[in-house]
Amino acid sequence: MVYPNPFNPETKLKMRLPKGATGDNSSLRIFNLLGQVVKTFDLSNVLSGKFSEMTWNGISNEGKKVSSGVYFAVLSTPTKRQTVKLIFTK
C-alpha cells in the first residue's frame, strides 16, 4: 500500500514480508521508467509477518531529487515479488 499517490514531497510504502522472508533475503527498490534503480531501502530491521512502513522523499541513492514522473516500487522476497506504481509530481 502506498499513500499518498501521486505524491509530493514524500510517500509512505506500507508492507508486510511473507512468512519465511526476512529483511536480509528481501529487497525494496524504486525503479524509473528505464528500469534503473533510483532508490534502495535497508530492510535489515524488517520482521516477517509484521507490517512495516518506509518513507520515500523523492531523493535518489545519490542524494539527488528525482524528476517528476512515474516510478515503480518493487518488493522482492524469496517467494514473492510485488510491484506498485508511484507518481511523483512537482
Contacts in CASP RR format, 6 or more apart in sequence:
PFRMAT RR
TARGET T0000
AUTHOR 0000-0000-0000
METHOD contacts of the structure
MODEL  1
MVYPNPFNPETKLKMRLPKGATGDNSSLRIFNLLGQVVKTFDLSNVLSGK
FSEMTWNGISNEGKKVSSGVYFAVLSTPTKRQTVKLIFTK
1 13 0 8 1.000
1 14 0 8 1.000
1 15 0 8 1.000
1 84 0 8 1.000
2 11 0 8 1.000
2 12 0 8 1.000
2 13 0 8 1.000
2 14 0 8 1.000
2 73 0 8 1.000
2 84 0 8 1.000
2 86 0 8 1.000
3 11 0 8 1.000
3 12 0 8 1.000
3 14 0 8 1.000
4 11 0 8 1.000
5 11 0 8 1.000
5 85 0 8 1.000
5 86 0 8 1.000
5 87 0 8 1.000
6 87 0 8 1.000
6 88 0 8 1.000
6 89 0 8 1.000
7 86 0 8 1.000
7 87 0 8 1.000
7 88 0 8 1.000
7 89 0 8 1.000
8 88 0 8 1.000
8 89 0 8 1.000
8 90 0 8 1.000
9 57 0 8 1.000
9 58 0 8 1.000
10 55 0 8 1.000
10 56 0 8 1.000
10 57 0 8 1.000
10 58 0 8 1.000
11 55 0 8 1.000
11 56 0 8 1.000
11 86 0 8 1.000
12 53 0 8 1.000
12 54 0 8 1.000
12 55 0 8 1.000
13 28 0 8 1.000
13 53 0 8 1.000
13 54 0 8 1.000
13 55 0 8 1.000
13 56 0 8 1.000
13 73 0 8 1.000
13 84 0 8 1.000
14 51 0 8 1.000
14 52 0 8 1.000
14 53 0 8 1.000
15 28 0 8 1.000
15 46 0 8 1.000
15 51 0 8 1.000
15 52 0 8 1.000
15 53 0 8 1.000
15 54 0 8 1.000
15 75 0 8 1.000
15 82 0 8 1.000
16 49 0 8 1.000
16 50 0 8 1.000
16 51 0 8 1.000
16 52 0 8 1.000
17 23 0 8 1.000
17 26 0 8 1.000
17 43 0 8 1.000
17 46 0 8 1.000
17 47 0 8 1.000
17 48 0 8 1.000
17 49 0 8 1.000
17 50 0 8 1.000
17 52 0 8 1.000
17 77 0 8 1.000
18 48 0 8 1.000
18 49 0 8 1.000
18 77 0 8 1.000
18 79 0 8 1.000
18 80 0 8 1.000
19 48 0 8 1.000
19 49 0 8 1.000
20 48 0 8 1.000
20 78 0 8 1.000
20 79 0 8 1.000
21 48 0 8 1.000
21 77 0 8 1.000
21 78 0 8 1.000
21 79 0 8 1.000
21 80 0 8 1.000
22 46 0 8 1.000
22 47 0 8 1.000
22 48 0 8 1.000
23 43 0 8 1.000
23 44 0 8 1.000
23 45 0 8 1.000
23 46 0 8 1.000
24 43 0 8 1.000
24 44 0 8 1.000
25 77 0 8 1.000
25 78 0 8 1.000
26 43 0 8 1.000
26 46 0 8 1.000
26 75 0 8 1.000
26 76 0 8 1.000
26 77 0 8 1.000
26 78 0 8 1.000
27 40 0 8 1.000
27 41 0 8 1.000
27 43 0 8 1.000
27 74 0 8 1.000
27 75 0 8 1.000
27 76 0 8 1.000
28 40 0 8 1.000
28 41 0 8 1.000
28 43 0 8 1.000
28 54 0 8 1.000
28 73 0 8 1.000
28 74 0 8 1.000
28 75 0 8 1.000
28 76 0 8 1.000
29 37 0 8 1.000
29 39 0 8 1.000
29 40 0 8 1.000
29 41 0 8 1.000
29 73 0 8 1.000
29 74 0 8 1.000
29 76 0 8 1.000
30 37 0 8 1.000
30 38 0 8 1.000
30 39 0 8 1.000
30 40 0 8 1.000
30 56 0 8 1.000
30 71 0 8 1.000
30 72 0 8 1.000
30 73 0 8 1.000
30 74 0 8 1.000
30 86 0 8 1.000
31 37 0 8 1.000
31 38 0 8 1.000
31 71 0 8 1.000
31 72 0 8 1.000
31 74 0 8 1.000
32 38 0 8 1.000
32 66 0 8 1.000
32 71 0 8 1.000
33 69 0 8 1.000
33 70 0 8 1.000
33 71 0 8 1.000
35 72 0 8 1.000
37 61 0 8 1.000
38 60 0 8 1.000
38 61 0 8 1.000
38 66 0 8 1.000
38 71 0 8 1.000
39 56 0 8 1.000
39 58 0 8 1.000
39 59 0 8 1.000
39 60 0 8 1.000
39 61 0 8 1.000
40 61 0 8 1.000
41 54 0 8 1.000
41 56 0 8 1.000
43 52 0 8 1.000
46 52 0 8 1.000
56 73 0 8 1.000
56 86 0 8 1.000
58 65 0 8 1.000
58 66 0 8 1.000
58 88 0 8 1.000
59 65 0 8 1.000
59 66 0 8 1.000
60 66 0 8 1.000
66 88 0 8 1.000
67 88 0 8 1.000
68 88 0 8 1.000
68 89 0 8 1.000
68 90 0 8 1.000
69 87 0 8 1.000
69 88 0 8 1.000
69 89 0 8 1.000
70 85 0 8 1.000
70 86 0 8 1.000
70 87 0 8 1.000
70 88 0 8 1.000
71 85 0 8 1.000
71 86 0 8 1.000
71 87 0 8 1.000
71 88 0 8 1.000
72 83 0 8 1.000
72 84 0 8 1.000
72 85 0 8 1.000
72 86 0 8 1.000
73 83 0 8 1.000
73 84 0 8 1.000
73 86 0 8 1.000
74 81 0 8 1.000
74 82 0 8 1.000
74 83 0 8 1.000
75 81 0 8 1.000
75 82 0 8 1.000
75 83 0 8 1.000
END
